[in-house]
């Protein structure tokens, strides 16, 4: 039975995860961004190797796709990931305006391998005072100046 394009691109993401995690430093995650049946960005987990907690496979694939397409908007694209995206990656997917996500493993599979997002998901739902990291709002009126300047800027590019 011939594979579908979804299966093909998902296998590409899984292969990236396997290939790049064989050193034991890069995590077992891979992702590709596809537009019009062509890979426009790919990425793998580089958190430890790059000393960057945001260097997840999906984030790296999105960054590469944006550079490749010379835009910050990835509408018309699909993200293929070896695993269900974490909360951070999901937010980036929404900000990038991807049309679709196709993934292989679930969050519970990642948790079994030591990559557990459940605390983050619980924390997101809590009000600031109940979170495990202290939150202090300070200088809101002063901070509004940045938004006011942005709103007045006729050269601003809308997100």
C-alpha positions in Angstrom: 0.0 0.0 0.0 1.5 3.4 -1.0 2.0 5.9 1.8 0.1 9.1 1.9 1.8 12.5 1.9 0.9 12.8 5.6 2.6 9.5 6.4 5.6 10.5 4.3 6.1 13.9 6.1 5.4 12.4 9.5 8.1 9.7 8.9 10.5 12.5 7.9 9.8 14.2 11.3 10.3 10.8 13.1 13.5 10.2 11.2 14.8 13.6 12.3 14.0 12.7 15.9 15.8 9.3 15.7 18.8 10.6 13.8 19.5 13.6 16.0 18.8 12.0 19.4 21.1 9.1 18.9 23.9 11.1 20.6 21.8 11.2 23.8 22.1 15.0 24.0 19.4 16.1 21.5 16.0 15.1 22.7 13.9 12.5 20.7 11.7 15.0 18.9 11.6 16.0 15.2 9.3 18.3 13.2 8.9 19.6 9.6 6.8 22.4 8.2 5.3 21.7 4.8 3.7 24.0 2.2 2.4 22.7 -1.2 3.9 19.2 -0.6 7.4 20.6 0.0 9.4 20.8 3.2 10.0 24.5 4.0 11.5 24.0 7.4 12.7 21.2 9.7 13.9 21.0 13.2 14.9 18.7 16.0 15.2 19.2 19.8 18.4 21.2 20.6 17.5 22.3 24.2 20.6 20.8 25.9 23.0 21.1 23.0 22.1 24.7 22.4 21.6 25.6 26.1 18.2 27.0 25.0 15.0 25.8 26.7 13.0 27.1 23.8 14.9 25.1 21.2 12.2 22.4 20.7 11.8 20.6 17.4 8.6 22.4 16.5 10.0 25.9 17.4 13.1 25.2 15.3 11.1 23.9 12.3 8.9 27.1 12.5 11.9 29.3 12.7 13.5 27.6 9.7 10.2 27.8 7.7 9.8 31.5 8.5 13.4 32.2 7.3 12.9 30.0 4.2 9.6 31.7 3.3 10.7 35.2 4.5 7.6 35.7 6.6 6.4 35.3 10.2 3.0 33.9 8.9 2.8 30.2 8.0 -0.8 30.0 6.9 -1.1 27.4 4.2 1.4 25.2 6.0 1.1 22.0 8.0 3.4 21.0 10.9 4.4 17.4 11.2 5.8 16.4 14.5 7.1 13.2 16.0 5.1 14.0 19.2 2.1 16.1 20.3 3.4 19.7 20.7 4.0 21.0 24.2 2.2 24.1 25.5 5.1 26.4 24.4 5.2 24.9 20.9 1.4 25.0 20.6 1.4 28.7 21.3 4.1 29.2 18.6 2.0 27.2 16.2 -1.0 29.5 16.8 1.2 32.7 16.6 2.6 31.4 13.3 -0.9 30.7 12.0 -0.2 27.2 10.7 -3.3 25.5 9.2 -2.8 22.0 10.6 -0.8 19.8 12.9 -0.1 16.1 12.3 1.7 14.2 15.1 2.7 10.7 16.0 3.0 10.2 19.7 0.9 11.7 22.5 2.0 13.8 25.5 1.7 10.7 27.7 4.3 8.9 25.5 6.7 11.8 26.0 6.0 11.7 29.7 7.0 8.0 29.8 10.3 9.0 28.3 10.9 11.8 30.9 9.4 14.7 29.1 6.4 15.6 31.2 4.3 18.8 30.5 1.6 18.1 33.0 2.9 20.6 35.6 3.0 23.3 33.0 -0.5 22.6 31.8 -1.7 22.7 35.5 0.1 26.0 36.1 -1.3 27.7 33.1 -4.8 27.2 34.5 -4.0 28.8 37.9 -4.3 32.5 38.7 -0.9 34.3 39.2 -0.9 34.1 43.0 -1.3 30.3 43.0 1.5 29.5 40.6 4.7 28.0 41.8 6.8 30.8 40.3 6.3 34.2 41.9 4.5 36.8 39.7 4.7 40.5 40.4 3.0 43.1 38.3 4.8 46.4 38.5 4.7 49.6 36.5 1.7 48.9 34.2 1.0 52.5 33.5 4.6 53.1 32.5 4.6 50.0 30.4 1.6 51.2 28.5 3.9 53.7 26.8 5.3 51.0 24.6 1.9 49.9 23.4 0.8 53.5 22.9 3.9 54.2 20.8 3.2 51.0 18.8 -0.4 52.0 18.2 0.6 55.4 16.9 3.4 54.0 14.6 2.1 54.1 11.0 4.9 51.8 9.9 3.9 48.9 12.2 3.5 45.5 10.7 0.4 43.7 12.1 0.9 40.3 13.7 
